């Protein structure tokens, strides 16, 4: 494996555990798979689009074919390692570790055993990092079940419920200008 990213023992162990899980699901442990897992393991809150992931890989000199990357991301979603959701514009898919798939690197994430389990998330519109709101999972789950039951009563079949709150994370929020600094700047 090239030095695509500086990995810690923790990240390396996490990626190896995921590779084993994927092999059990029938996915081949290709170079593209390992590269994508390593990039995503660097920051489990990062929610890149296909193009952003492709750019990061290209900057490292390791970009797989665009179609290969699309297919790989789709397979990772299909086996429950990644979640795919539409961004705030409604035009682009973003990918993030599925609940429970991030292992110890994503401590606090809910189990991924139930595909209908709803874990609300906060997405920063500035940096596109996502934060799972696990404390709100139980009440949110009850609402999601009620929504799915309502759909079923109307004859529809709901596949999943995604709950995403958008805003600006604490890192991206500009700190307020203290009153003293504002007064000094205006000369009052």
N, C-alpha and C positions, 0 to 999 in steps of 0.2 A: 504494500500500500504506500503510495507516495505521501509526502508530507503535505497533504492538502490542507489539513488543519492541525493545530497543535492539540493533541488529544491528551486527556488525563487518563489515569488508570480507570477511573470511574466511568468516563465516557466510553473508553474502549470496551470495558466489561459490559456496559449497557448495549453497545452496538453488537457485540458478539452474542448476547442473549437474544436480541432481536433477529439476528441472522439465523440462529437455531430455530426460533419460532417460525420464521418465514420458510425455512427448509421443510419443516413439518407441514406447512400449508401448501407445499409444492412449488414454491418460487425458487428459482435457481439463484445461487449467490454470485451474481455477476459483478463485474467491476462497477458498472453504473449503479447497481443496488447499494454496494458498499459506499460509494462516493456520496450518494444522496443521504444515506443514513448518517454518515459522519457529519455532513453539513447541517442536517437538521438537529443532530444531537448537541451541537454547539450551543444552541439557544432554544430550549423547548417551548418558549412562549412565542417565538417567531412564527409568523403565518405567511409564508411567501406565496406569490403566484408562480405559475409555471415559468414565466419569463424572468422573474427575479431569481428563482433557483437556477435557471439556465445561465444567467449572467454571473452569478457567484461561481458556478462551476467553470465557466469560460475564463473568468479572471484568474482562476487557479490553473488554467491550462488543461482542464480535465472535462470539458463539456461533452456529454454523450449526445448522440443524434437527437434532434428535437422530438421526433416521433417516438423514439425509444423512451425519452423522458416522460412524455405524456402517458404512454402505456405503463411504464413503471409506476407512476403516481396513481394511475387507475387501479393497478393490482394491489398496491399498498392500502388503498382505500377499501378494496374488495375484501381483503383479509383482516381488516380492522386495525391496522397499524396507524393509518392516517385518517383524519376526517377531512372532508372537502366541504367548503361552504362558499357562498357567493359573497363578494365584497360589498361595501356600502353602495357602490354604483350599480350593483346588480348585473354587471357585465363580465366579471372575472372570477374564476375559481381561485380560492386560496386553500392551502394545505397546512395542516397542523397535526401533531401527534394526537391520536385518538385517546380518549380517557382510558387510563390504565396502561397504555402502550409505551409511555415515556419512562416507565420503570421508576427506579429511585431518582432519576434525574428529574422526574416530574412528580415528586412527592406531593401528596394531597389530591391527586387526581382520582376520580371515581373508577370503579371497575369497568372493564370493557366487555363483560360477559353478556350483557343485555344490550342489543343494538338499539332498542327504543329508550334506553336510559338517557335522560336529559340532564346535562350539566350546563347551566347557563354560563356565558362567558362575556367578558368585557373586552372589546377590541379598540385599541388606540388608533384613531384615524390618521394620526401623524406618522407613527412608526410601524403600524400593523402588527404589533405584538399583541398577544392575547393572554388573558388571565382567566383561568377557570374559577368560578365562584362556587366552590364546593359547599360552602356553608349554606347556600340557598338551594342545594340540590333536592332535598326532601320535599319542601313545599312546591318547588317547581315541578317535580315529578308528578305530584297530585294534579296540578293544573294541566300538564301534558296529557296525562291519562284521561282527564275529563274531555279535553279537546279531541283526542283520538276516538273516544266513545261517542262523542257528538257526531263526528264525521261518519262513524260506522252506522249510527242510527239513521243518518241521511243517505246511506247506501254507498258511501265513499270508503276508500281504503287508504288510510294515512300510513306512510312509511316511516316518517321520523318527524320529530319536532326540534327545530333549531331555535335557540333563544340567545340572541346576541345584543348586547348593549354597546353602543358606540359613543366615543368621547375622546378625551385626551388623557393619557396616562400621567402619573406623577413625574416621570422623567422628562416628558415632552412639554409639560405645562410651564409657561414662563412664570418665574416667581414674581409676585407683586412687588412693585417698586415701593420701598419704605417711604413714609411721609416725609422724613427728613431729607432723603435724597431727592425727592420730587420738589421740595421747597428750595433746596440748594440749586437745582437745575433751572428753576424759573426765576431765581434771584429774589424771591419774596421772603 
